Amino acid sequence: MEAHLVDRHVGVRIRARRRQLGISQQLLADTIGCTFQQVQKYENARNRVSSSRLFEIAKVLKVNPSYFFDGLPMSDLEPGEPPPVFGPEEVEIARLFMQIRNPTRRKVLELTRTLAAETA
């Protein structure tokens, strides 16, 4: 049986935030009291995350539990195309970008837009 869109979305958001903070699956698992395999199953939507466990994950990842549902389409919750998955390079770029101070940040954004337009 295919995982529900909501479970996939929540798993992707858990993985993205965990990577953004540089937290390993093992560290997250140890902190919330489960195995790293269980964290993998949450992130891959093979297992659903209970509301109490999601609350614990949110505390460790320093976000409001609603973060895991941000961007979820409310009109069509049937299984469909999975949400985008961010790889290590995308996560690293986001993490490094957050360390850049303004006004340099604006210049990096403009450069990225230019490069994206050239390769499109």
KEZADREN-402455 format. One record per residue: x, y, z of N, C-alpha, C, O, CB in turn; residue number from 1. Coordinates in steps of 0.2 Angstrom, whole numbers, plus 5000, padded with zeros to 4 digits. Glycine has a CB too. Example, Ala and Ser with C-alpha at 12.3 -4.5 7.8 and 13.67 -1.06 7.14 Angstrom:
BEGIN
5066	4972	5039	5062	4978	5039	5066	4984	5039	5071	4983	5042	5057	4978	5045	1
5064	4989	5035	5068	4995	5036	5064	5000	5039	5067	5006	5040	5070	4997	5029	2
***
This chain:
BEGIN
5004	4994	5000	5000	5000	5000	5004	5006	5000	5009	5007	5004	4995	5000	5006	1
5003	5011	4996	5007	5017	4995	5005	5022	5001	5000	5022	5004	5005	5021	4989	2
5011	5025	5003	5010	5030	5009	5006	5036	5007	5005	5038	5001	5017	5032	5011	3
5002	5038	5012	4998	5044	5011	5002	5050	5010	5007	5051	5013	4993	5045	5017	4
4999	5055	5006	5003	5061	5004	5005	5065	5011	5010	5067	5011	4998	5065	5000	5
5000	5065	5016	5002	5068	5022	5008	5065	5025	5013	5068	5028	4996	5068	5027	6
5008	5058	5026	5014	5055	5029	5020	5056	5025	5026	5057	5028	5012	5047	5029	7
5020	5056	5018	5026	5058	5014	5028	5065	5016	5034	5066	5016	5025	5057	5007	8
5024	5069	5016	5025	5077	5017	5029	5078	5023	5034	5081	5024	5019	5081	5016	9
5026	5075	5029	5028	5075	5035	5035	5072	5036	5040	5075	5039	5024	5072	5041	10
5036	5067	5033	5043	5063	5033	5048	5068	5029	5054	5068	5031	5043	5057	5029	11
5046	5071	5023	5051	5075	5020	5053	5081	5024	5059	5083	5024	5048	5077	5013	12
5048	5084	5027	5049	5090	5032	5054	5088	5038	5058	5092	5039	5043	5093	5034	13
5053	5082	5040	5057	5080	5046	5064	5079	5043	5069	5082	5047	5055	5073	5049	14
5065	5076	5038	5072	5075	5035	5075	5082	5033	5081	5083	5035	5072	5071	5029	15
5071	5086	5030	5074	5093	5028	5076	5097	5034	5082	5100	5034	5069	5097	5024	16
5072	5097	5039	5074	5101	5045	5080	5098	5049	5084	5101	5051	5068	5102	5050	17
5080	5091	5050	5085	5088	5053	5092	5089	5049	5097	5091	5053	5084	5080	5053	18
5092	5089	5043	5098	5090	5039	5100	5097	5040	5106	5099	5040	5097	5088	5032	19
5095	5102	5039	5096	5109	5040	5100	5110	5046	5105	5115	5047	5090	5113	5040	20
5098	5107	5052	5102	5108	5058	5108	5104	5059	5112	5105	5064	5097	5107	5064	21
5109	5100	5054	5115	5095	5055	5115	5090	5060	5120	5088	5063	5121	5099	5056	22
5109	5088	5061	5107	5082	5066	5107	5076	5063	5103	5075	5058	5101	5084	5070	23
5110	5071	5065	5110	5064	5062	5104	5060	5064	5100	5062	5069	5116	5060	5064	24
5102	5055	5060	5096	5051	5062	5097	5048	5069	5092	5047	5073	5095	5046	5057	25
5103	5046	5070	5105	5043	5077	5104	5048	5082	5101	5046	5088	5112	5040	5077	26
5106	5054	5082	5105	5059	5087	5098	5060	5088	5095	5061	5094	5109	5065	5086	27
5094	5061	5083	5087	5062	5083	5084	5057	5087	5079	5057	5091	5084	5064	5077	28
5085	5051	5085	5082	5044	5088	5084	5044	5095	5079	5043	5099	5085	5038	5084	29
5090	5045	5097	5092	5045	5104	5088	5050	5108	5086	5048	5114	5099	5046	5105	30
5087	5056	5105	5084	5061	5109	5076	5060	5110	5074	5062	5115	5085	5068	5105	31
5073	5057	5105	5066	5055	5106	5064	5048	5108	5059	5047	5109	5063	5057	5099	32
5070	5044	5109	5069	5038	5112	5066	5032	5108	5062	5028	5109	5064	5038	5118	33
5069	5032	5102	5068	5027	5097	5074	5025	5093	5080	5027	5095	5062	5029	5092	34
5074	5021	5089	5080	5019	5085	5081	5023	5079	5076	5026	5076	5080	5011	5083	35
5087	5023	5076	5088	5027	5070	5084	5024	5064	5082	5028	5059	5095	5028	5068	36
5083	5017	5064	5079	5014	5059	5072	5017	5059	5069	5018	5054	5079	5006	5060	37
5069	5018	5065	5062	5021	5066	5062	5028	5063	5057	5030	5059	5060	5021	5073	38
5067	5032	5064	5068	5039	5061	5068	5038	5053	5064	5042	5050	5074	5042	5064	39
5072	5033	5051	5072	5032	5044	5065	5031	5041	5063	5033	5036	5076	5026	5042	40
5061	5026	5045	5054	5024	5042	5050	5030	5043	5045	5031	5038	5052	5019	5047	41
5050	5035	5048	5046	5041	5048	5048	5045	5042	5043	5048	5038	5048	5045	5054	42
5054	5046	5040	5056	5051	5035	5054	5048	5028	5053	5052	5023	5064	5052	5035	43
5054	5041	5027	5052	5038	5021	5045	5036	5021	5043	5034	5016	5056	5032	5020	44
5041	5038	5026	5034	5037	5026	5032	5030	5026	5026	5028	5024	5030	5041	5021	45
5037	5025	5028	5035	5018	5029	5031	5017	5036	5027	5013	5036	5041	5014	5029	46
5032	5022	5040	5028	5022	5047	5026	5029	5048	5029	5034	5046	5033	5019	5053	47
5020	5029	5050	5017	5035	5052	5019	5038	5059	5021	5034	5063	5009	5035	5053	48
5020	5044	5060	5022	5047	5066	5016	5049	5070	5012	5053	5068	5026	5054	5064	49
5016	5047	5076	5010	5048	5081	5011	5056	5083	5016	5059	5082	5011	5044	5087	50
5006	5059	5085	5005	5066	5087	5010	5067	5092	5014	5072	5092	4998	5068	5088	51
5011	5063	5097	5015	5064	5103	5022	5063	5101	5027	5067	5103	5014	5059	5109	52
5024	5059	5096	5031	5058	5094	5032	5064	5089	5038	5067	5090	5032	5052	5090	53
5028	5066	5085	5029	5072	5081	5030	5078	5085	5034	5083	5084	5023	5074	5076	54
5027	5079	5091	5028	5084	5096	5035	5084	5098	5038	5089	5099	5023	5084	5101	55
5037	5078	5100	5044	5077	5103	5049	5079	5097	5054	5083	5099	5045	5070	5105	56
5048	5077	5091	5053	5079	5085	5053	5086	5084	5058	5089	5083	5050	5075	5079	57
5047	5089	5085	5047	5097	5084	5051	5100	5089	5054	5105	5088	5039	5099	5084	58
5051	5098	5095	5055	5101	5101	5062	5100	5099	5066	5105	5100	5053	5098	5107	59
5064	5094	5097	5071	5093	5096	5074	5097	5090	5079	5100	5089	5073	5086	5094	60
5069	5098	5085	5071	5101	5078	5069	5109	5079	5070	5113	5074	5067	5098	5072	61
5067	5111	5085	5066	5118	5086	5061	5121	5081	5062	5127	5079	5073	5122	5086	62
5056	5118	5080	5050	5121	5076	5044	5119	5079	5043	5115	5084	5050	5118	5069	63
5039	5123	5077	5032	5122	5079	5029	5116	5076	5031	5115	5070	5027	5128	5078	64
5025	5111	5079	5023	5105	5075	5019	5107	5069	5020	5103	5064	5018	5102	5080	65
5017	5113	5068	5013	5114	5062	5018	5115	5056	5016	5115	5050	5009	5121	5063	66
5025	5116	5057	5030	5116	5052	5030	5110	5048	5031	5111	5042	5037	5117	5056	67
5028	5104	5051	5028	5098	5047	5022	5098	5042	5023	5094	5037	5028	5092	5051	68
5018	5102	5042	5012	5102	5038	5012	5108	5033	5008	5109	5029	5005	5102	5042	69
5017	5113	5034	5017	5119	5030	5018	5116	5022	5022	5112	5021	5023	5123	5032	70
5014	5120	5018	5015	5118	5011	5011	5112	5009	5011	5110	5003	5022	5117	5009	71
5007	5109	5013	5003	5103	5011	4997	5106	5008	4993	5110	5011	5001	5099	5018	72
4995	5103	5002	4989	5105	4999	4983	5103	5003	4982	5097	5004	4989	5103	4991	73
4978	5107	5004	4972	5105	5008	4967	5103	5003	4962	5100	5006	4970	5111	5012	74
4967	5105	4997	4962	5103	4992	4962	5096	4990	4956	5093	4989	4962	5107	4986	75
4968	5093	4990	4968	5086	4987	4973	5082	4991	4979	5082	4990	4970	5086	4980	76
4970	5078	4996	4975	5074	5001	4975	5067	4999	4978	5063	5003	4972	5075	5008	77
4973	5065	4993	4974	5059	4990	4982	5057	4988	4985	5062	4987	4970	5057	4984	78
4984	5051	4989	4991	5050	4987	4992	5052	4979	4988	5051	4975	4992	5042	4987	79
4997	5055	4978	4999	5057	4972	5006	5058	4971	5010	5054	4973	4995	5064	4970	80
5008	5064	4968	5015	5065	4967	5019	5067	4973	5016	5071	4977	5016	5070	4961	81
5024	5064	4975	5027	5065	4981	5030	5072	4982	5032	5075	4976	5033	5060	4983	82
5031	5075	4988	5034	5082	4988	5041	5081	4986	5044	5076	4987	5033	5084	4995	83
5044	5087	4985	5051	5087	4983	5055	5085	4989	5054	5086	4994	5053	5094	4980	84
5061	5081	4987	5066	5079	4992	5072	5083	4991	5074	5084	4985	5067	5072	4992	85
5074	5086	4996	5080	5090	4996	5086	5086	4998	5087	5082	5003	5080	5096	5000	86
5091	5086	4993	5097	5082	4994	5102	5086	4998	5101	5091	5000	5101	5080	4988	87
5108	5083	5000	5113	5086	5004	5116	5092	5001	5117	5097	5005	5119	5081	5005	88
5116	5093	4995	5119	5099	4992	5114	5105	4993	5116	5111	4995	5120	5099	4984	89
5107	5104	4992	5102	5109	4993	5102	5111	5000	5101	5117	5002	5095	5106	4991	90
5103	5106	5005	5102	5108	5012	5109	5112	5014	5108	5116	5018	5102	5101	5016	91
5114	5110	5011	5121	5113	5013	5120	5121	5010	5122	5125	5014	5127	5110	5010	92
5118	5122	5004	5117	5128	5002	5112	5132	5006	5114	5138	5008	5114	5128	4995	93
5107	5130	5008	5102	5133	5013	5105	5135	5019	5105	5141	5022	5096	5129	5014	94
5109	5130	5022	5112	5131	5029	5117	5137	5028	5118	5141	5032	5116	5125	5031	95
5122	5137	5023	5127	5142	5022	5124	5149	5020	5126	5154	5023	5131	5140	5016	96
5118	5149	5016	5115	5155	5015	5112	5158	5021	5113	5165	5021	5109	5154	5010	97
5110	5155	5026	5107	5158	5032	5113	5161	5036	5112	5165	5040	5104	5152	5036	98
5119	5159	5035	5125	5162	5038	5127	5168	5035	5131	5172	5038	5131	5157	5038	99
5125	5170	5029	5127	5176	5026	5123	5182	5028	5117	5181	5029	5126	5175	5018	100
5127	5187	5030	5123	5193	5032	5121	5198	5026	5124	5198	5021	5128	5197	5037	101
5116	5202	5027	5114	5207	5023	5119	5212	5022	5122	5213	5027	5107	5210	5024	102
5120	5216	5017	5117	5215	5010	5120	5210	5005	5118	5209	5000	5117	5222	5007	103
5125	5206	5008	5128	5201	5004	5123	5196	5002	5123	5193	4996	5134	5198	5007	104
5118	5194	5006	5113	5189	5005	5109	5191	4999	5108	5187	4995	5109	5189	5011	105
5108	5197	4998	5104	5199	4992	5108	5198	4985	5105	5196	4980	5102	5207	4992	106
5115	5199	4986	5119	5198	4980	5119	5191	4978	5119	5189	4972	5126	5201	4981	107
5120	5187	4983	5120	5179	4982	5113	5177	4979	5113	5173	4974	5121	5175	4989	108
5108	5180	4981	5101	5178	4978	5101	5180	4971	5099	5176	4967	5096	5181	4982	109
5103	5186	4969	5103	5189	4962	5108	5184	4958	5106	5183	4952	5106	5196	4962	110
5114	5182	4961	5118	5178	4957	5115	5171	4956	5115	5169	4950	5125	5177	4961	111
5112	5168	4961	5108	5162	4960	5103	5162	4955	5102	5158	4951	5105	5160	4966	112
5099	5168	4955	5094	5169	4950	5097	5169	4942	5094	5166	4938	5090	5175	4951	113
5102	5173	4942	5105	5173	4935	5108	5166	4933	5107	5165	4927	5111	5178	4936	114
5111	5163	4937	5114	5156	4935	5108	5151	4934	5109	5147	4929	5118	5153	4941	115
5103	5152	4937	5097	5147	4936	5094	5149	4929	5092	5144	4926	5092	5148	4941	116
5093	5155	4928	5091	5157	4921	5095	5155	4915	5093	5153	4910	5090	5165	4921	117
5102	5155	4916	5106	5153	4911	5106	5146	4910	5107	5143	4904	5113	5155	4913	118
5104	5142	4915	5104	5134	4914	5097	5132	4912	5096	5126	4911	5107	5131	4920	119
5092	5136	4912	5085	5134	4911	5084	5133	4904	5078	5131	4902	5080	5139	4914	120
***
